[in-house]
């Protein structure tokens, strides 16, 4: 099971808490998913007098680790301020660092990300950077103190799955000792299973569950998918080959 | 069974409750410290769509079933209901939103450009495909609340006096003192005047990030709604929310760019964790609350079931919690 900054989490599934039809469905989806971490957007719900506390109380009641995020931040300063606010509100050093570089595609800003990650790490935060699968960017993030990397599968909310399997695979090979999480872009459990089969430690998703017609059933589907993926990764899967090989022994016939 | 009631709260929940009880012969007093309907009530800021099929895309089936009875109830209590249906559109690259919506709103029919042109010519300039929910309706919330309040006065419903008989608490978010699982869900809305656009019915613009509905009022006035944020704040519209609503309206039709901004409204909807309303008995008091974004859609059902309970002793078919612990 994944270990993030010294804390072992009992699940490979991390779920966002936005866009569910109701808090009751959110809670039920979490129960069925057995997700170990809930991400919460601090910025949007904060309000003038911290009036979002009812919702935060619901999140705390889920009984899972809370990973506040800086969703919706477009600059280093904004993200750092939001992280500091999140630390106060949730009493945690963990922060999912998200800095949007392109408003339309929600692509992360790699330059701002490194700068903010350096500042936050310096300030004692445990940074979970939402990044692309760019190897050099990921190296820089590790250099400034990140001990987890969270590359996207595809842009946020698209449900397109793993867009660059080669890139994700080479990242895994390059960072053998860093926990890796595919964050964003997943739409189906099979895509989550694929990420875990590639050796990723966990997946983080939100829209795929929250916007499904039946979020609770979809949460259950993702729970089983990450379990299946983990079993496959441990089982030393066969390598694909070009020649067909009958899996049933054929007796009494000569080789052709 | 008692036939004398005091209703606390004069928003859509309290007034519908008063109308239902009074029309069934009960003596009713409505007490609201703010007096007549106005901007203190969450329902003052409502869209006024009676759109159970559209809501059913993300709401529970009970809300759809009970909501389908709303239009007839409002009409029988003197409200003006506009029966023009709902149109649902999406911008070019969001057409998958339209497909999802159509699957989840089985009564939706598909319109091509000619079909759109026949209903909303201004939108045919912009959209070649839309969904249509023919049986949905809308009303003007403020006019409806004021008219209902006047009608209640004519029917002999008192708007001040001592608390007497059975107390029915319809105070919305103010009832949090007793309903600990009630929370506020902030909403921001705009009212604009835009003589350059004519719409005859509510239009929903599907968007993965900035969904919007526009409800036409009279005299070229439109209500643009609404954000939905998990905070109980009842004031302070943010620039971002207002910008998103304006942007979405501008995307629906660029003529909204020339609209006059009349109002920026903010309030918080009272909601229980499953976003469904409740009739709850705590001690001697009955609470009707948690209408969330479905005030005008579900107040009739909540009023009818509460009246069945207090007048006939019938247990409500849904949303009832008897003698719940605090």
Interface residues (C-beta under 8 A of the other chain):
Chain A: X21 X22 X23 X24 X25 X27 X44 X45 X46 X47 X48 X49 X51 X52 X54 X55 X58 X157 X213
Chain B: X58 X59 X60 X103 X104 X183 X184 X186 X208 X209 X229 X230 X231 X232 X233 X235 X236 X271 X273 X274 X275 X276
